[in-house]
Amino acid sequence: MNLYLAIGLLVTAFLSGFQVANWRADSHQAEQDRQRAQDAMKAVRAGDRAAEAFEASQQAAKARGLAIQRRVIDEVRKPDASTACLSDDGLRILSDLATSSNAARGVAPAVPAASSPE
């Protein structure tokens, strides 16, 4: 009877060893999965920070553009700006300059060429 008991204990210990090895493997796999999830969350947070920084720079650029636009409107509305006009030749020169500059950069003209009155 003691022999059967000893064999039973040996078999139980042997199988328990396999079970403990499986638990350790599962624990190791769970730790790796947790680490991957943390790395993914760090990447997501870094992407969110980059997106927030981009949005902030876009808002700042928009605010700078609006400030410049307001300054231009203020300058145009000044009394001496409305009385100081360019001659027709001056306007043509500026138009030709803008057209040549846009053509050099490959930009299409905003206003089609006007036909000259005859």
MODELLER restraints for C-alpha pairs under 7 A, 6 or more apart:
rsr = mdl.restraints
at = mdl.atoms
rsr.add(forms.Gaussian(group=physical.xy_distance, feature=features.Distance(at['CA:75:A'], at['CA:81:A']), mean=6.95, stdev=0.5))
rsr.add(forms.Gaussian(group=physical.xy_distance, feature=features.Distance(at['CA:76:A'], at['CA:82:A']), mean=6.87, stdev=0.5))
rsr.add(forms.Gaussian(group=physical.xy_distance, feature=features.Distance(at['CA:99:A'], at['CA:109:A']), mean=6.84, stdev=0.5))
rsr.add(forms.Gaussian(group=physical.xy_distance, feature=features.Distance(at['CA:102:A'], at['CA:108:A']), mean=6.89, stdev=0.5))
